[in-house]
């Protein structure tokens, strides 16, 4: 059976949060006014919006001129500001898996506009799973297309991906690299769960269960 290694993006392959860099950039370019970003951010902090809904709200301003124009923004931004934050250790680990003949898949809560070009930059083609924003024609609707790729939602996306690739589930979940305890539902399915730059909560869980802990720099 094909061995698959799943990698989280934020604080795992990246040394930062793609969402944080994204917010900084849209404010810098005045694609959304600071008051609007603050309002959406506060709603997220108060748990009135989840991570996906927050992105969906922001994209109504960032992509208000249409998806085609927004794609130019994302293409320039990820190449200039995001890819330099990919860790050398993370890229080396991907290369190691590829040398072993393993299939590598990014699984991230971030949006496709960020994850897709990053996966292709890393030589993974379309092997990525992420949160998708809904659109009609060339315009974003402010809604999600499918479940948020977070927590149990990651399990749903991986299950769908396995079915599309005719791989057994959950046996297809070989390696999982992530920093967050929010990925516990997927960690518990993985044959080889590996905590990378773990949060305090995940570090405790990993230590109690004997999972390897790695640092990507």
N, C-alpha and C positions, 0 to 999 in steps of 0.2 A: 504494500500500500504506500502511496505517496506520503512522505513526511512533510508536514506543514508547520512553519514557524510563524506565529502571529506576533506582531510588534505594535504596541501603543505608540503614539506620536509625541504628545506633550510630556515633557520631563522624562522621556524615555529615549527616543531617537533624537529629540530636540533637548537642548539644555534650558528651555524656557517654555512658556505657554504660547501657542500660536494665536489663541484668542486674545491674549494681552497685547501682543505685537499688532494684531489686527485692529484693536481698539485705538491704540496709539496712532496708527497710520491713518485711520479714517478721520480722526480729529485733526491730525497734522495737515491733511489734504482738504480739510473742511468739507468732507463728503457727508458728514452728519454734524449738526451743531452740538457743542459740548453739553448743552442742557438736555438734548434728546438722549445722548449717550448716557448721561448721568441718570436720567429718568428710567431708562431701560435697565441700567446696571443696578439701580436701587430695587426695582421690581424683582430682579434676579436674586439679589441678596435677601429680600424678604420672602423669597420662594413663591412669588406670585407668577413668575415665569420660570420654566426650566431652561436648561442650557440651549436646547434646540429652538424653543420659542424666542429666546433672546436673540439668537442669530437671525431668525425669521423676521423679527421686528427691525433689526439693524439693516438687513438687506433691502428693506423698502426704501431706505434713504441712500445707502451705498450704491444700490443698483437701480436707482430711479430712472436712469436713462436707458435701461434695458440690459439684458444679459450680455449682449455682444460687447457693449462698452465696458461693463463691469469685468468681463473676462480679461480685458487689456490691463485694468487696474490690478487684478489678482496676479496675472502673469508677471508683470513688472515687479510687484511687491514681493512675491515669494522668492523670486530669483535674487533680488537685492538684499532683503532683510531676513528672510526665513531660512533659506538653505545654508547660509553661513553659520547658523545656530545648530545645524545637525552635528552631533558629536562624532568624533573620530572613532571612538569605541563602538558606537552604534553602527556606523557604516561598516566597520571591520567585522562585526558580528553578522551582519547581513551577508557580506561576502563569504564568510566562513560557511554559513548555511548553504549558500548557492554552490560553493565548491563541493559540499557533501551531496549535492543533488537534491536538496530540499527546496520546497516551494515556499516563498516568503510573501506574507500578506500583511499590509498595514491595517489595523482595525482601530479607528479613532472616532471620538465624539465630534471632532471638528467637521466642518462642512466640506463638501466635495470640491468646491472652488479652491480650497487650500490643499486638500489631501491628494486629489488626482495629479496635479503637476508635480507634487513632491514624490509620489510613488513612481512616476515616470522618470523623474530625475535620478532616482535611486536604481533604475533599471528593472522595476517591478511590473511595468506595463499597467494593465488594468487590475492587478491583484491588490485591491484596496477595498476596505469597507468603511463607511462613514455616514454622517448625517446628510440627508439630501433636502434641499430647499425646493418647494413646489413652484412651478411657473406655468404660465399660459402664454403661448407664443413666445415673444421675446421679453416678457415681463414677469417678475417675481410676484407671487400672490401674498407673501407674508405668512405662508403656512409651510409645514413640512410635508415631504413626500415619503411616506413610510415612517417607521418608528425612529425615535432618537437613538443613535448608536452609542448608548451609554448604559452601564449596568446590565440589567437583563436584556436591554435592547441590543447590546453587542452579541449576546448569545443568539438572539433571533436572526441577526444579520449573518452570523457565521453559519448557522443552521441552513439558511437559505443559500448561502454561497456553496456549502458542501453539496447540497442537493443539485444545484446547477452544474457543479463540476463532477457529479457522480461519485462523490466520496462519502463514506459512512460517517454518520454523526451520532454521538460525539467523538468517536474514535479518530476523526480527522484532526481534532485539536491536539497537535503534538506539543510543540513548545509555545509558551506564552510569556512575553516580556512586557511588564508594565510597572508603573510606579505607584498605582493607586488601589486602595481597598475597594473602590467602586467597581473594580473589575473582578471582584471575588466570584461572582457567578460563572465567569469564564475561567478563572483560575482553577476552580474546583472541577472543571471538565478536562483541563489540560493534563497530558501525560507527564510533561515536564514544566511545571510552573516556576518562573524565575522572577523574583522581585528586583527591579532595576531602580536605583536611586529612590528607594521606597519612602513613602510617607511614614510618619510615626506609627500609625495604625497598621499599615501593611507590614512594616518591619516586625512588629510584635507577632502578627499572624504568621509571617514567614518563619520566624525563629521558633515559634511553638509547633509548627508543622514540619520543620526540617527542610524548608524550601531554600534553594540557593539564593543568595543576595549578591548582586553585581552592581558595580558603579560604572556608568557610562560618562566619559568626559570628552 
